[in-house]
Amino acid sequence: MPNFFSAFSSDVFRPLATLLIPGAIGLSTWVVALLWRFPVLRGLIAGNHAETGFVFFLAMVFAGMV
């Protein structure tokens, strides 16, 4: 029987704690401000969920690296 808990080792949590979570926190305020300021952007995001998620993920990684 495979060990399913091996996916939750420290090798997974370290990049989450050092890259993705700080990037998401830093990016979230900018995203909320842009969505309040530009209603057209809100409609664009509502129509393109997958592309928006991919772009936000890349922006989170970049912001976390910076």
PDBQT receptor file of N, H, CA, C and O in Angstrom, charges set to zero:
ATOM      1  N   MET A   1       0.849  -1.181   0.000  1.00  0.00    +0.000 N 
ATOM      2  CA  MET A   1       0.000   0.000   0.000  1.00  0.00    +0.000 C 
ATOM      3  C   MET A   1       0.890   1.238   0.000  1.00  0.00    +0.000 C 
ATOM      4  O   MET A   1       1.805   1.344   0.816  1.00  0.00    +0.000 OA
ATOM      5  N   PRO A   2       0.626   2.177  -0.912  1.00  0.00    +0.000 N 
ATOM      6  CA  PRO A   2       1.474   3.379  -0.968  1.00  0.00    +0.000 C 
ATOM      7  C   PRO A   2       1.216   4.308   0.219  1.00  0.00    +0.000 C 
ATOM      8  O   PRO A   2       0.126   4.341   0.790  1.00  0.00    +0.000 OA
ATOM      9  N   ASN A   3       2.235   5.041   0.558  1.00  0.00    +0.000 N 
ATOM     10  H   ASN A   3       3.121   5.015   0.095  1.00  0.00    +0.000 HD
ATOM     11  CA  ASN A   3       2.144   5.987   1.666  1.00  0.00    +0.000 C 
ATOM     12  C   ASN A   3       1.674   7.338   1.115  1.00  0.00    +0.000 C 
ATOM     13  O   ASN A   3       2.457   8.058   0.495  1.00  0.00    +0.000 OA
ATOM     14  N   PHE A   4       0.413   7.681   1.336  1.00  0.00    +0.000 N 
ATOM     15  H   PHE A   4      -0.223   7.096   1.840  1.00  0.00    +0.000 HD
ATOM     16  CA  PHE A   4      -0.143   8.915   0.801  1.00  0.00    +0.000 C 
ATOM     17  C   PHE A   4       0.344  10.147   1.564  1.00  0.00    +0.000 C 
ATOM     18  O   PHE A   4       0.300  11.254   1.028  1.00  0.00    +0.000 OA
ATOM     19  N   PHE A   5       0.797   9.979   2.784  1.00  0.00    +0.000 N 
ATOM     20  H   PHE A   5       0.833   9.080   3.219  1.00  0.00    +0.000 HD
ATOM     21  CA  PHE A   5       1.239  11.115   3.581  1.00  0.00    +0.000 C 
ATOM     22  C   PHE A   5       2.643  11.583   3.205  1.00  0.00    +0.000 C 
ATOM     23  O   PHE A   5       3.094  12.615   3.702  1.00  0.00    +0.000 OA
ATOM     24  N   SER A   6       3.334  10.859   2.350  1.00  0.00    +0.000 N 
ATOM     25  H   SER A   6       2.968  10.021   1.946  1.00  0.00    +0.000 HD
ATOM     26  CA  SER A   6       4.659  11.301   1.918  1.00  0.00    +0.000 C 
ATOM     27  C   SER A   6       4.569  12.546   1.046  1.00  0.00    +0.000 C 
ATOM     28  O   SER A   6       5.558  13.262   0.890  1.00  0.00    +0.000 OA
ATOM     29  N   ALA A   7       3.398  12.813   0.478  1.00  0.00    +0.000 N 
ATOM     30  H   ALA A   7       2.594  12.232   0.605  1.00  0.00    +0.000 HD
ATOM     31  CA  ALA A   7       3.218  14.029  -0.318  1.00  0.00    +0.000 C 
ATOM     32  C   ALA A   7       3.210  15.278   0.552  1.00  0.00    +0.000 C 
ATOM     33  O   ALA A   7       3.425  16.383   0.053  1.00  0.00    +0.000 OA
ATOM     34  N   PHE A   8       2.966  15.114   1.844  1.00  0.00    +0.000 N 
ATOM     35  H   PHE A   8       2.792  14.217   2.249  1.00  0.00    +0.000 HD
ATOM     36  CA  PHE A   8       2.910  16.249   2.749  1.00  0.00    +0.000 C 
ATOM     37  C   PHE A   8       4.174  16.381   3.582  1.00  0.00    +0.000 C 
ATOM     38  O   PHE A   8       4.118  16.794   4.740  1.00  0.00    +0.000 OA
ATOM     39  N   SER A   9       5.295  16.038   3.005  1.00  0.00    +0.000 N 
ATOM     40  H   SER A   9       5.340  15.703   2.064  1.00  0.00    +0.000 HD
ATOM     41  CA  SER A   9       6.558  16.148   3.734  1.00  0.00    +0.000 C 
ATOM     42  C   SER A   9       7.042  17.591   3.712  1.00  0.00    +0.000 C 
ATOM     43  O   SER A   9       6.390  18.456   3.127  1.00  0.00    +0.000 OA
ATOM     44  N   SER A  10       8.160  17.851   4.333  1.00  0.00    +0.000 N 
ATOM     45  H   SER A  10       8.689  17.148   4.808  1.00  0.00    +0.000 HD
ATOM     46  CA  SER A  10       8.690  19.213   4.400  1.00  0.00    +0.000 C 
ATOM     47  C   SER A  10       9.150  19.704   3.035  1.00  0.00    +0.000 C 
ATOM     48  O   SER A  10       9.307  20.908   2.834  1.00  0.00    +0.000 OA
ATOM     49  N   ASP A  11       9.369  18.783   2.087  1.00  0.00    +0.000 N 
ATOM     50  H   ASP A  11       9.241  17.805   2.250  1.00  0.00    +0.000 HD
ATOM     51  CA  ASP A  11       9.757  19.204   0.742  1.00  0.00    +0.000 C 
ATOM     52  C   ASP A  11       8.626  19.919   0.025  1.00  0.00    +0.000 C 
ATOM     53  O   ASP A  11       8.873  20.672  -0.916  1.00  0.00    +0.000 OA
ATOM     54  N   VAL A  12       7.408  19.701   0.446  1.00  0.00    +0.000 N 
ATOM     55  H   VAL A  12       7.207  19.090   1.211  1.00  0.00    +0.000 HD
ATOM     56  CA  VAL A  12       6.267  20.371  -0.163  1.00  0.00    +0.000 C 
ATOM     57  C   VAL A  12       5.957  21.674   0.564  1.00  0.00    +0.000 C 
ATOM     58  O   VAL A  12       5.634  22.675  -0.075  1.00  0.00    +0.000 OA
ATOM     59  N   PHE A  13       6.049  21.674   1.872  1.00  0.00    +0.000 N 
ATOM     60  H   PHE A  13       6.311  20.861   2.391  1.00  0.00    +0.000 HD
ATOM     61  CA  PHE A  13       5.666  22.855   2.640  1.00  0.00    +0.000 C 
ATOM     62  C   PHE A  13       6.688  23.981   2.570  1.00  0.00    +0.000 C 
ATOM     63  O   PHE A  13       6.321  25.145   2.726  1.00  0.00    +0.000 OA
ATOM     64  N   ARG A  14       7.944  23.672   2.341  1.00  0.00    +0.000 N 
ATOM     65  H   ARG A  14       8.243  22.726   2.214  1.00  0.00    +0.000 HD
ATOM     66  CA  ARG A  14       8.954  24.725   2.292  1.00  0.00    +0.000 C 
ATOM     67  C   ARG A  14       8.725  25.699   1.140  1.00  0.00    +0.000 C 
ATOM     68  O   ARG A  14       8.739  26.906   1.382  1.00  0.00    +0.000 OA
ATOM     69  N   PRO A  15       8.512  25.244  -0.118  1.00  0.00    +0.000 N 
ATOM     70  CA  PRO A  15       8.218  26.218  -1.177  1.00  0.00    +0.000 C 
ATOM     71  C   PRO A  15       6.909  26.962  -0.950  1.00  0.00    +0.000 C 
ATOM     72  O   PRO A  15       6.783  28.127  -1.328  1.00  0.00    +0.000 OA
ATOM     73  N   LEU A  16       5.936  26.299  -0.338  1.00  0.00    +0.000 N 
ATOM     74  H   LEU A  16       6.038  25.353  -0.031  1.00  0.00    +0.000 HD
ATOM     75  CA  LEU A  16       4.690  26.997  -0.032  1.00  0.00    +0.000 C 
ATOM     76  C   LEU A  16       4.928  28.134   0.947  1.00  0.00    +0.000 C 
ATOM     77  O   LEU A  16       4.415  29.239   0.768  1.00  0.00    +0.000 OA
ATOM     78  N   ALA A  17       5.699  27.859   1.969  1.00  0.00    +0.000 N 
ATOM     79  H   ALA A  17       6.115  26.961   2.114  1.00  0.00    +0.000 HD
ATOM     80  CA  ALA A  17       5.920  28.860   3.014  1.00  0.00    +0.000 C 
ATOM     81  C   ALA A  17       6.867  29.969   2.574  1.00  0.00    +0.000 C 
ATOM     82  O   ALA A  17       6.781  31.089   3.077  1.00  0.00    +0.000 OA
ATOM     83  N   THR A  18       7.764  29.672   1.646  1.00  0.00    +0.000 N 
ATOM     84  H   THR A  18       7.833  28.762   1.238  1.00  0.00    +0.000 HD
ATOM     85  CA  THR A  18       8.763  30.686   1.277  1.00  0.00    +0.000 C 
ATOM     86  C   THR A  18       8.458  31.399  -0.027  1.00  0.00    +0.000 C 
ATOM     87  O   THR A  18       8.969  32.498  -0.241  1.00  0.00    +0.000 OA
ATOM     88  N   LEU A  19       7.650  30.824  -0.908  1.00  0.00    +0.000 N 
ATOM     89  H   LEU A  19       7.235  29.931  -0.733  1.00  0.00    +0.000 HD
ATOM     90  CA  LEU A  19       7.370  31.455  -2.192  1.00  0.00    +0.000 C 
ATOM     91  C   LEU A  19       5.897  31.819  -2.376  1.00  0.00    +0.000 C 
ATOM     92  O   LEU A  19       5.561  32.984  -2.592  1.00  0.00    +0.000 OA
ATOM     93  N   LEU A  20       5.039  30.833  -2.289  1.00  0.00    +0.000 N 
ATOM     94  H   LEU A  20       5.312  29.887  -2.113  1.00  0.00    +0.000 HD
ATOM     95  CA  LEU A  20       3.653  31.066  -2.689  1.00  0.00    +0.000 C 
ATOM     96  C   LEU A  20       2.861  31.898  -1.693  1.00  0.00    +0.000 C 
ATOM     97  O   LEU A  20       2.127  32.800  -2.098  1.00  0.00    +0.000 OA
ATOM     98  N   ILE A  21       2.988  31.622  -0.412  1.00  0.00    +0.000 N 
ATOM     99  H   ILE A  21       3.585  30.890  -0.083  1.00  0.00    +0.000 HD
ATOM    100  CA  ILE A  21       2.192  32.361   0.572  1.00  0.00    +0.000 C 
ATOM    101  C   ILE A  21       2.606  33.832   0.657  1.00  0.00    +0.000 C 
ATOM    102  O   ILE A  21       1.726  34.692   0.646  1.00  0.00    +0.000 OA
ATOM    103  N   PRO A  22       3.900  34.169   0.740  1.00  0.00    +0.000 N 
ATOM    104  CA  PRO A  22       4.247  35.600   0.729  1.00  0.00    +0.000 C 
ATOM    105  C   PRO A  22       3.878  36.295  -0.579  1.00  0.00    +0.000 C 
ATOM    106  O   PRO A  22       3.464  37.455  -0.574  1.00  0.00    +0.000 OA
ATOM    107  N   GLY A  23       4.026  35.589  -1.698  1.00  0.00    +0.000 N 
ATOM    108  H   GLY A  23       4.361  34.647  -1.703  1.00  0.00    +0.000 HD
ATOM    109  CA  GLY A  23       3.629  36.175  -2.978  1.00  0.00    +0.000 C 
ATOM    110  C   GLY A  23       2.142  36.425  -3.050  1.00  0.00    +0.000 C 
ATOM    111  O   GLY A  23       1.711  37.454  -3.569  1.00  0.00    +0.000 OA
ATOM    112  N   ALA A  24       1.348  35.497  -2.536  1.00  0.00    +0.000 N 
ATOM    113  H   ALA A  24       1.699  34.661  -2.115  1.00  0.00    +0.000 HD
ATOM    114  CA  ALA A  24      -0.107  35.663  -2.554  1.00  0.00    +0.000 C 
ATOM    115  C   ALA A  24      -0.542  36.810  -1.655  1.00  0.00    +0.000 C 
ATOM    116  O   ALA A  24      -1.453  37.559  -2.006  1.00  0.00    +0.000 OA
ATOM    117  N   ILE A  25       0.090  36.953  -0.514  1.00  0.00    +0.000 N 
ATOM    118  H   ILE A  25       0.830  36.344  -0.229  1.00  0.00    +0.000 HD
ATOM    119  CA  ILE A  25      -0.259  38.052   0.395  1.00  0.00    +0.000 C 
ATOM    120  C   ILE A  25       0.112  39.398  -0.226  1.00  0.00    +0.000 C 
ATOM    121  O   ILE A  25      -0.654  40.358  -0.147  1.00  0.00    +0.000 OA
ATOM    122  N   GLY A  26       1.282  39.459  -0.838  1.00  0.00    +0.000 N 
ATOM    123  H   GLY A  26       1.905  38.679  -0.903  1.00  0.00    +0.000 HD
ATOM    124  CA  GLY A  26       1.692  40.706  -1.467  1.00  0.00    +0.000 C 
ATOM    125  C   GLY A  26       0.864  41.062  -2.688  1.00  0.00    +0.000 C 
ATOM    126  O   GLY A  26       0.629  42.241  -2.956  1.00  0.00    +0.000 OA
ATOM    127  N   LEU A  27       0.428  40.074  -3.418  1.00  0.00    +0.000 N 
ATOM    128  H   LEU A  27       0.619  39.117  -3.200  1.00  0.00    +0.000 HD
ATOM    129  CA  LEU A  27      -0.321  40.312  -4.645  1.00  0.00    +0.000 C 
ATOM    130  C   LEU A  27      -1.806  40.571  -4.379  1.00  0.00    +0.000 C 
ATOM    131  O   LEU A  27      -2.463  41.243  -5.173  1.00  0.00    +0.000 OA
ATOM    132  N   SER A  28      -2.329  40.060  -3.298  1.00  0.00    +0.000 N 
ATOM    133  H   SER A  28      -1.795  39.514  -2.653  1.00  0.00    +0.000 HD
ATOM    134  CA  SER A  28      -3.778  40.127  -3.070  1.00  0.00    +0.000 C 
ATOM    135  C   SER A  28      -4.293  41.562  -2.941  1.00  0.00    +0.000 C 
ATOM    136  O   SER A  28      -5.372  41.872  -3.447  1.00  0.00    +0.000 OA
ATOM    137  N   THR A  29      -3.553  42.427  -2.284  1.00  0.00    +0.000 N 
ATOM    138  H   THR A  29      -2.677  42.175  -1.873  1.00  0.00    +0.000 HD
ATOM    139  CA  THR A  29      -4.020  43.811  -2.146  1.00  0.00    +0.000 C 
ATOM    140  C   THR A  29      -4.051  44.524  -3.490  1.00  0.00    +0.000 C 
ATOM    141  O   THR A  29      -4.952  45.321  -3.752  1.00  0.00    +0.000 OA
ATOM    142  N   TRP A  30      -3.074  44.240  -4.343  1.00  0.00    +0.000 N 
ATOM    143  H   TRP A  30      -2.342  43.592  -4.130  1.00  0.00    +0.000 HD
ATOM    144  CA  TRP A  30      -3.049  44.854  -5.664  1.00  0.00    +0.000 C 
ATOM    145  C   TRP A  30      -4.195  44.352  -6.533  1.00  0.00    +0.000 C 
ATOM    146  O   TRP A  30      -4.791  45.127  -7.282  1.00  0.00    +0.000 OA
ATOM    147  N   VAL A  31      -4.501  43.089  -6.443  1.00  0.00    +0.000 N 
ATOM    148  H   VAL A  31      -4.017  42.459  -5.835  1.00  0.00    +0.000 HD
ATOM    149  CA  VAL A  31      -5.592  42.525  -7.240  1.00  0.00    +0.000 C 
ATOM    150  C   VAL A  31      -6.921  43.117  -6.809  1.00  0.00    +0.000 C 
ATOM    151  O   VAL A  31      -7.742  43.475  -7.653  1.00  0.00    +0.000 OA
ATOM    152  N   VAL A  32      -7.141  43.224  -5.517  1.00  0.00    +0.000 N 
ATOM    153  H   VAL A  32      -6.474  42.933  -4.831  1.00  0.00    +0.000 HD
ATOM    154  CA  VAL A  32      -8.398  43.814  -5.019  1.00  0.00    +0.000 C 
ATOM    155  C   VAL A  32      -8.499  45.271  -5.459  1.00  0.00    +0.000 C 
ATOM    156  O   VAL A  32      -9.570  45.710  -5.877  1.00  0.00    +0.000 OA
ATOM    157  N   ALA A  33      -7.416  46.023  -5.376  1.00  0.00    +0.000 N 
ATOM    158  H   ALA A  33      -6.545  45.667  -5.036  1.00  0.00    +0.000 HD
ATOM    159  CA  ALA A  33      -7.438  47.428  -5.792  1.00  0.00    +0.000 C 
ATOM    160  C   ALA A  33      -7.714  47.560  -7.288  1.00  0.00    +0.000 C 
ATOM    161  O   ALA A  33      -8.469  48.437  -7.706  1.00  0.00    +0.000 OA
ATOM    162  N   LEU A  34      -7.106  46.692  -8.094  1.00  0.00    +0.000 N 
ATOM    163  H   LEU A  34      -6.493  45.979  -7.755  1.00  0.00    +0.000 HD
ATOM    164  CA  LEU A  34      -7.347  46.758  -9.531  1.00  0.00    +0.000 C 
ATOM    165  C   LEU A  34      -8.777  46.370  -9.887  1.00  0.00    +0.000 C 
ATOM    166  O   LEU A  34      -9.369  46.949 -10.798  1.00  0.00    +0.000 OA
ATOM    167  N   LEU A  35      -9.329  45.401  -9.180  1.00  0.00    +0.000 N 
ATOM    168  H   LEU A  35      -8.847  44.931  -8.440  1.00  0.00    +0.000 HD
ATOM    169  CA  LEU A  35     -10.706  44.997  -9.461  1.00  0.00    +0.000 C 
ATOM    170  C   LEU A  35     -11.708  46.069  -9.042  1.00  0.00    +0.000 C 
ATOM    171  O   LEU A  35     -12.743  46.225  -9.689  1.00  0.00    +0.000 OA
ATOM    172  N   TRP A  36     -11.423  46.802  -7.982  1.00  0.00    +0.000 N 
ATOM    173  H   TRP A  36     -10.582  46.675  -7.456  1.00  0.00    +0.000 HD
ATOM    174  CA  TRP A  36     -12.305  47.900  -7.586  1.00  0.00    +0.000 C 
ATOM    175  C   TRP A  36     -12.219  49.057  -8.580  1.00  0.00    +0.000 C 
ATOM    176  O   TRP A  36     -13.223  49.697  -8.890  1.00  0.00    +0.000 OA
ATOM    177  N   ARG A  37     -11.013  49.315  -9.073  1.00  0.00    +0.000 N 
ATOM    178  H   ARG A  37     -10.196  48.795  -8.821  1.00  0.00    +0.000 HD
ATOM    179  CA  ARG A  37     -10.802  50.481  -9.932  1.00  0.00    +0.000 C 
ATOM    180  C   ARG A  37     -11.278  50.255 -11.361  1.00  0.00    +0.000 C 
ATOM    181  O   ARG A  37     -11.796  51.180 -11.987  1.00  0.00    +0.000 OA
ATOM    182  N   PHE A  38     -11.113  49.047 -11.890  1.00  0.00    +0.000 N 
ATOM    183  H   PHE A  38     -10.691  48.296 -11.382  1.00  0.00    +0.000 HD
ATOM    184  CA  PHE A  38     -11.416  48.768 -13.291  1.00  0.00    +0.000 C 
ATOM    185  C   PHE A  38     -12.484  47.674 -13.404  1.00  0.00    +0.000 C 
ATOM    186  O   PHE A  38     -12.160  46.489 -13.321  1.00  0.00    +0.000 OA
ATOM    187  N   PRO A  39     -13.742  48.055 -13.591  1.00  0.00    +0.000 N 
ATOM    188  CA  PRO A  39     -14.794  47.052 -13.725  1.00  0.00    +0.000 C 
ATOM    189  C   PRO A  39     -14.646  46.188 -14.982  1.00  0.00    +0.000 C 
ATOM    190  O   PRO A  39     -15.113  45.049 -15.007  1.00  0.00    +0.000 OA
ATOM    191  N   VAL A  40     -14.009  46.713 -16.006  1.00  0.00    +0.000 N 
ATOM    192  H   VAL A  40     -13.630  47.638 -15.986  1.00  0.00    +0.000 HD
ATOM    193  CA  VAL A  40     -13.795  45.928 -17.227  1.00  0.00    +0.000 C 
ATOM    194  C   VAL A  40     -12.876  44.752 -16.932  1.00  0.00    +0.000 C 
ATOM    195  O   VAL A  40     -13.066  43.664 -17.476  1.00  0.00    +0.000 OA
ATOM    196  N   LEU A  41     -11.898  44.959 -16.088  1.00  0.00    +0.000 N 
ATOM    197  H   LEU A  41     -11.744  45.843 -15.646  1.00  0.00    +0.000 HD
ATOM    198  CA  LEU A  41     -10.999  43.870 -15.686  1.00  0.00    +0.000 C 
ATOM    199  C   LEU A  41     -11.759  42.799 -14.918  1.00  0.00    +0.000 C 
ATOM    200  O   LEU A  41     -11.472  41.611 -15.064  1.00  0.00    +0.000 OA
ATOM    201  N   ARG A  42     -12.713  43.201 -14.113  1.00  0.00    +0.000 N 
ATOM    202  H   ARG A  42     -12.947  44.166 -13.995  1.00  0.00    +0.000 HD
ATOM    203  CA  ARG A  42     -13.543  42.238 -13.384  1.00  0.00    +0.000 C 
ATOM    204  C   ARG A  42     -14.327  41.351 -14.349  1.00  0.00    +0.000 C 
ATOM    205  O   ARG A  42     -14.452  40.147 -14.123  1.00  0.00    +0.000 OA
ATOM    206  N   GLY A  43     -14.853  41.938 -15.421  1.00  0.00    +0.000 N 
ATOM    207  H   GLY A  43     -14.752  42.916 -15.605  1.00  0.00    +0.000 HD
ATOM    208  CA  GLY A  43     -15.567  41.152 -16.428  1.00  0.00    +0.000 C 
ATOM    209  C   GLY A  43     -14.640  40.228 -17.198  1.00  0.00    +0.000 C 
ATOM    210  O   GLY A  43     -15.020  39.110 -17.544  1.00  0.00    +0.000 OA
ATOM    211  N   LEU A  44     -13.436  40.687 -17.466  1.00  0.00    +0.000 N 
ATOM    212  H   LEU A  44     -13.128  41.596 -17.186  1.00  0.00    +0.000 HD
ATOM    213  CA  LEU A  44     -12.457  39.859 -18.169  1.00  0.00    +0.000 C 
ATOM    214  C   LEU A  44     -12.066  38.653 -17.324  1.00  0.00    +0.000 C 
ATOM    215  O   LEU A  44     -11.937  37.543 -17.842  1.00  0.00    +0.000 OA
ATOM    216  N   ILE A  45     -11.880  38.865 -16.042  1.00  0.00    +0.000 N 
ATOM    217  H   ILE A  45     -11.985  39.767 -15.622  1.00  0.00    +0.000 HD
ATOM    218  CA  ILE A  45     -11.536  37.768 -15.137  1.00  0.00    +0.000 C 
ATOM    219  C   ILE A  45     -12.704  36.797 -15.005  1.00  0.00    +0.000 C 
ATOM    220  O   ILE A  45     -12.497  35.585 -14.948  1.00  0.00    +0.000 OA
ATOM    221  N   ALA A  46     -13.925  37.317 -14.957  1.00  0.00    +0.000 N 
ATOM    222  H   ALA A  46     -14.093  38.302 -15.003  1.00  0.00    +0.000 HD
ATOM    223  CA  ALA A  46     -15.092  36.444 -14.835  1.00  0.00    +0.000 C 
ATOM    224  C   ALA A  46     -15.264  35.563 -16.066  1.00  0.00    +0.000 C 
ATOM    225  O   ALA A  46     -15.798  34.458 -15.964  1.00  0.00    +0.000 OA
ATOM    226  N   GLY A  47     -14.821  36.034 -17.222  1.00  0.00    +0.000 N 
ATOM    227  H   GLY A  47     -14.387  36.932 -17.305  1.00  0.00    +0.000 HD
ATOM    228  CA  GLY A  47     -14.969  35.257 -18.444  1.00  0.00    +0.000 C 
ATOM    229  C   GLY A  47     -13.835  34.295 -18.713  1.00  0.00    +0.000 C 
ATOM    230  O   GLY A  47     -13.995  33.375 -19.516  1.00  0.00    +0.000 OA
ATOM    231  N   ASN A  48     -12.709  34.471 -18.078  1.00  0.00    +0.000 N 
ATOM    232  H   ASN A  48     -12.579  35.218 -17.426  1.00  0.00    +0.000 HD
ATOM    233  CA  ASN A  48     -11.523  33.653 -18.362  1.00  0.00    +0.000 C 
ATOM    234  C   ASN A  48     -10.915  33.139 -17.060  1.00  0.00    +0.000 C 
ATOM    235  O   ASN A  48      -9.887  33.646 -16.612  1.00  0.00    +0.000 OA
ATOM    236  N   HIS A  49     -11.541  32.141 -16.459  1.00  0.00    +0.000 N 
ATOM    237  H   HIS A  49     -12.375  31.728 -16.823  1.00  0.00    +0.000 HD
ATOM    238  CA  HIS A  49     -11.107  31.641 -15.158  1.00  0.00    +0.000 C 
ATOM    239  C   HIS A  49      -9.757  30.937 -15.221  1.00  0.00    +0.000 C 
ATOM    240  O   HIS A  49      -8.887  31.200 -14.390  1.00  0.00    +0.000 OA
ATOM    241  N   ALA A  50      -9.570  30.061 -16.175  1.00  0.00    +0.000 N 
ATOM    242  H   ALA A  50     -10.276  29.847 -16.850  1.00  0.00    +0.000 HD
ATOM    243  CA  ALA A  50      -8.341  29.265 -16.230  1.00  0.00    +0.000 C 
ATOM    244  C   ALA A  50      -7.129  30.136 -16.536  1.00  0.00    +0.000 C 
ATOM    245  O   ALA A  50      -6.083  29.995 -15.903  1.00  0.00    +0.000 OA
ATOM    246  N   GLU A  51      -7.268  31.026 -17.494  1.00  0.00    +0.000 N 
ATOM    247  H   GLU A  51      -8.118  31.141 -18.008  1.00  0.00    +0.000 HD
ATOM    248  CA  GLU A  51      -6.154  31.900 -17.854  1.00  0.00    +0.000 C 
ATOM    249  C   GLU A  51      -5.803  32.851 -16.710  1.00  0.00    +0.000 C 
ATOM    250  O   GLU A  51      -4.629  33.120 -16.455  1.00  0.00    +0.000 OA
ATOM    251  N   THR A  52      -6.821  33.351 -16.028  1.00  0.00    +0.000 N 
ATOM    252  H   THR A  52      -7.774  33.132 -16.235  1.00  0.00    +0.000 HD
ATOM    253  CA  THR A  52      -6.586  34.248 -14.902  1.00  0.00    +0.000 C 
ATOM    254  C   THR A  52      -5.875  33.531 -13.765  1.00  0.00    +0.000 C 
ATOM    255  O   THR A  52      -4.962  34.087 -13.154  1.00  0.00    +0.000 OA
ATOM    256  N   GLY A  53      -6.280  32.317 -13.481  1.00  0.00    +0.000 N 
ATOM    257  H   GLY A  53      -7.022  31.866 -13.978  1.00  0.00    +0.000 HD
ATOM    258  CA  GLY A  53      -5.618  31.540 -12.437  1.00  0.00    +0.000 C 
ATOM    259  C   GLY A  53      -4.165  31.270 -12.760  1.00  0.00    +0.000 C 
ATOM    260  O   GLY A  53      -3.308  31.333 -11.878  1.00  0.00    +0.000 OA
ATOM    261  N   PHE A  54      -3.876  30.968 -14.022  1.00  0.00    +0.000 N 
ATOM    262  H   PHE A  54      -4.571  30.917 -14.739  1.00  0.00    +0.000 HD
ATOM    263  CA  PHE A  54      -2.494  30.728 -14.437  1.00  0.00    +0.000 C 
ATOM    264  C   PHE A  54      -1.651  31.991 -14.314  1.00  0.00    +0.000 C 
ATOM    265  O   PHE A  54      -0.521  31.939 -13.830  1.00  0.00    +0.000 OA
ATOM    266  N   VAL A  55      -2.191  33.115 -14.748  1.00  0.00    +0.000 N 
ATOM    267  H   VAL A  55      -3.109  33.157 -15.141  1.00  0.00    +0.000 HD
ATOM    268  CA  VAL A  55      -1.451  34.388 -14.649  1.00  0.00    +0.000 C 
ATOM    269  C   VAL A  55      -1.246  34.775 -13.194  1.00  0.00    +0.000 C 
ATOM    270  O   VAL A  55      -0.166  35.241 -12.831  1.00  0.00    +0.000 OA
ATOM    271  N   PHE A  56      -2.262  34.592 -12.347  1.00  0.00    +0.000 N 
ATOM    272  H   PHE A  56      -3.139  34.213 -12.641  1.00  0.00    +0.000 HD
ATOM    273  CA  PHE A  56      -2.104  34.895 -10.924  1.00  0.00    +0.000 C 
ATOM    274  C   PHE A  56      -1.080  33.984 -10.262  1.00  0.00    +0.000 C 
ATOM    275  O   PHE A  56      -0.319  34.423  -9.399  1.00  0.00    +0.000 OA
ATOM    276  N   PHE A  57      -1.058  32.721 -10.662  1.00  0.00    +0.000 N 
ATOM    277  H   PHE A  57      -1.676  32.363 -11.362  1.00  0.00    +0.000 HD
ATOM    278  CA  PHE A  57      -0.068  31.803 -10.107  1.00  0.00    +0.000 C 
ATOM    279  C   PHE A  57       1.347  32.245 -10.478  1.00  0.00    +0.000 C 
ATOM    280  O   PHE A  57       2.234  32.260  -9.625  1.00  0.00    +0.000 OA
ATOM    281  N   LEU A  58       1.561  32.600 -11.730  1.00  0.00    +0.000 N 
ATOM    282  H   LEU A  58       0.841  32.588 -12.424  1.00  0.00    +0.000 HD
ATOM    283  CA  LEU A  58       2.885  33.074 -12.141  1.00  0.00    +0.000 C 
ATOM    284  C   LEU A  58       3.260  34.373 -11.435  1.00  0.00    +0.000 C 
ATOM    285  O   LEU A  58       4.414  34.563 -11.052  1.00  0.00    +0.000 OA
ATOM    286  N   ALA A  59       2.297  35.256 -11.264  1.00  0.00    +0.000 N 
ATOM    287  H   ALA A  59       1.360  35.101 -11.575  1.00  0.00    +0.000 HD
ATOM    288  CA  ALA A  59       2.572  36.508 -10.553  1.00  0.00    +0.000 C 
ATOM    289  C   ALA A  59       2.875  36.255  -9.085  1.00  0.00    +0.000 C 
ATOM    290  O   ALA A  59       3.710  36.949  -8.504  1.00  0.00    +0.000 OA
ATOM    291  N   MET A  60       2.208  35.265  -8.465  1.00  0.00    +0.000 N 
ATOM    292  H   MET A  60       1.530  34.701  -8.937  1.00  0.00    +0.000 HD
ATOM    293  CA  MET A  60       2.487  34.917  -7.080  1.00  0.00    +0.000 C 
ATOM    294  C   MET A  60       3.906  34.379  -6.922  1.00  0.00    +0.000 C 
ATOM    295  O   MET A  60       4.616  34.743  -5.984  1.00  0.00    +0.000 OA
ATOM    296  N   VAL A  61       4.307  33.521  -7.836  1.00  0.00    +0.000 N 
ATOM    297  H   VAL A  61       3.730  33.225  -8.597  1.00  0.00    +0.000 HD
ATOM    298  CA  VAL A  61       5.664  32.953  -7.766  1.00  0.00    +0.000 C 
ATOM    299  C   VAL A  61       6.687  34.065  -7.951  1.00  0.00    +0.000 C 
ATOM    300  O   VAL A  61       7.676  34.123  -7.221  1.00  0.00    +0.000 OA
ATOM    301  N   PHE A  62       6.463  34.942  -8.913  1.00  0.00    +0.000 N 
ATOM    302  H   PHE A  62       5.659  34.895  -9.507  1.00  0.00    +0.000 HD
ATOM    303  CA  PHE A  62       7.403  36.047  -9.151  1.00  0.00    +0.000 C 
ATOM    304  C   PHE A  62       7.466  36.976  -7.942  1.00  0.00    +0.000 C 
ATOM    305  O   PHE A  62       8.553  37.370  -7.521  1.00  0.00    +0.000 OA
ATOM    306  N   ALA A  63       6.314  37.327  -7.384  1.00  0.00    +0.000 N 
ATOM    307  H   ALA A  63       5.431  37.007  -7.727  1.00  0.00    +0.000 HD
ATOM    308  CA  ALA A  63       6.298  38.207  -6.212  1.00  0.00    +0.000 C 
ATOM    309  C   ALA A  63       6.952  37.523  -5.006  1.00  0.00    +0.000 C 
ATOM    310  O   ALA A  63       7.620  38.181  -4.208  1.00  0.00    +0.000 OA
ATOM    311  N   GLY A  64       6.767  36.235  -4.876  1.00  0.00    +0.000 N 
ATOM    312  H   GLY A  64       6.224  35.701  -5.524  1.00  0.00    +0.000 HD
ATOM    313  CA  GLY A  64       7.411  35.504  -3.788  1.00  0.00    +0.000 C 
ATOM    314  C   GLY A  64       8.924  35.436  -3.946  1.00  0.00    +0.000 C 
ATOM    315  O   GLY A  64       9.658  35.447  -2.957  1.00  0.00    +0.000 OA
ATOM    316  N   MET A  65       9.390  35.365  -5.188  1.00  0.00    +0.000 N 
ATOM    317  H   MET A  65       8.795  35.356  -5.991  1.00  0.00    +0.000 HD
ATOM    318  CA  MET A  65      10.842  35.355  -5.420  1.00  0.00    +0.000 C 
ATOM    319  C   MET A  65      11.463  36.708  -5.139  1.00  0.00    +0.000 C 
ATOM    320  O   MET A  65      12.589  36.799  -4.651  1.00  0.00    +0.000 OA
ATOM    321  N   VAL A  66      10.717  37.760  -5.451  1.00  0.00    +0.000 N 
ATOM    322  H   VAL A  66       9.802  37.686  -5.847  1.00  0.00    +0.000 HD
ATOM    323  CA  VAL A  66      11.244  39.104  -5.216  1.00  0.00    +0.000 C 
ATOM    324  C   VAL A  66      11.247  39.378  -3.732  1.00  0.00    +0.000 C 
ATOM    325  O   VAL A  66      11.654  40.458  -3.305  1.00  0.00    +0.000 OA
TER     326      VAL A  66
